[in-house]
Structure formats: C-alpha cells, structure tokens
Amino acid sequence: MASRHLKQSLRLRLIVVTLGCNPFLANDGLPMVQEIETGFERVRRLAEAAGLPETTVGTSYGTPALLVKGKSFVRTKDAETLVVMCALEEKEMLMELDPSLFFETDHYKGWPAMLVRLAIIDDAALTQRLIAAWREKAPKRLAAQFDAASSR
C-alpha cells in the first residue's frame, strides 16, 4: 500500500513539475482526469498494438523491459532513453542517418543495442524499431509465424 501511495505521489510531483500546475484541476478549476503516459507505458502500448506474440513485461538490468521468450528486446535506460536491440550493421546505419535520435555511449560500442531518445521518436518509428528488435530476439519459428500472419 505504501508503495502505491509513493508511486502516486511521485507521479503527481512529475506532472506538477512538467506542467507547472495542479494536474487535477482544469483551467476553470474543475477536476480533470488525465495522466501523462510514461515512456515505458508508451512502449508497452505500441508493442501490444503491433501484436508481437509471446511478449511479456519484465526487467533487465533492474529497469522495465519487454521480453520475447525470456529474452529482452527493449528496456528503459532512464526516463528519456530506451535501449533497443538491433544488428550492429543496422545500428551503425541508423545512427548515421539520424544521430539526434539514435546514438550510443561507450558502454554500448560493439554491442548489438542502440540508444533511442524517447522524446523525439514518433510512434510509427518506435513501432518499427520495436518490431525489428523483437524479430532480432524472437525464435526463428515464432518470427516466421508473426511475419506470415502480418502479411495476410
């Protein structure tokens, strides 16, 4: 119970700091019900909408993650950044095409994962990255079934 209260309190503080106002009162002073979607909630929503089979929510390196058959394919690095699995060649190409969106730190050099700035990636591009990352980690048979179902 205390954990839920703490989460609600922290979410309220985030909204107040972000919006500079009380999020429960509209400009006319009437209560309003609106929550700001967190980055990971957005990732979950888009992955679910994409219909990625065998996807579960878990943790990876202590942060929220999406997994396929127990393997992490995307996780949060921090509130503004995702770690998205991808082939090294694809990573290099994407970072070259849009370095403001796709990047790496020294920690990720030579590793098949890139960092993505959540604030500037649109839903369509993020969905594409989620599907590609899922395919990278999904068993071949499951990926083939997904591709066959998607092409119908």
Secondary structure in CASP SS format (residue, H / E / C, confidence):
PFRMAT SS
TARGET T0000
AUTHOR 0000-0000-0000
METHOD secondary structure of the structure
MODEL  1
M C 1.00
A H 1.00
S H 1.00
R H 1.00
H H 1.00
L H 1.00
K H 1.00
Q H 1.00
S H 1.00
L H 1.00
R H 1.00
L H 1.00
R H 1.00
L H 1.00
I H 1.00
V H 1.00
V H 1.00
T H 1.00
L H 1.00
G C 1.00
C C 1.00
N C 1.00
P C 1.00
F C 1.00
L E 1.00
A C 1.00
N C 1.00
D C 1.00
G C 1.00
L C 1.00
P E 1.00
M C 1.00
V C 1.00
Q C 1.00
E C 1.00
I C 1.00
E C 1.00
T C 1.00
G H 1.00
F H 1.00
E H 1.00
R H 1.00
V H 1.00
R H 1.00
R H 1.00
L H 1.00
A H 1.00
E H 1.00
A H 1.00
A H 1.00
G C 1.00
L C 1.00
P C 1.00
E C 1.00
T E 1.00
T E 1.00
V E 1.00
G E 1.00
T E 1.00
S E 1.00
Y C 1.00
G C 1.00
T E 1.00
P E 1.00
A E 1.00
L E 1.00
L E 1.00
V E 1.00
K C 1.00
G C 1.00
K E 1.00
S E 1.00
F E 1.00
V E 1.00
R E 1.00
T E 1.00
K E 1.00
D E 1.00
A C 1.00
E C 1.00
T E 1.00
L E 1.00
V E 1.00
V E 1.00
M E 1.00
C C 1.00
A C 1.00
L H 1.00
E H 1.00
E H 1.00
K H 1.00
E H 1.00
M H 1.00
L H 1.00
M H 1.00
E H 1.00
L H 1.00
D C 1.00
P C 1.00
S C 1.00
L C 1.00
F E 1.00
F E 1.00
E C 1.00
T C 1.00
D H 1.00
H H 1.00
Y H 1.00
K C 1.00
G C 1.00
W C 1.00
P C 1.00
A E 1.00
M E 1.00
L E 1.00
V E 1.00
R E 1.00
L C 1.00
A C 1.00
I C 1.00
I C 1.00
D C 1.00
D H 1.00
A H 1.00
A H 1.00
L H 1.00
T H 1.00
Q H 1.00
R H 1.00
L H 1.00
I H 1.00
A H 1.00
A H 1.00
W H 1.00
R H 1.00
E H 1.00
K H 1.00
A C 1.00
P C 1.00
K H 1.00
R H 1.00
L H 1.00
A H 1.00
A H 1.00
Q H 1.00
F H 1.00
D H 1.00
A H 1.00
A H 1.00
S H 1.00
S C 1.00
R C 1.00
END
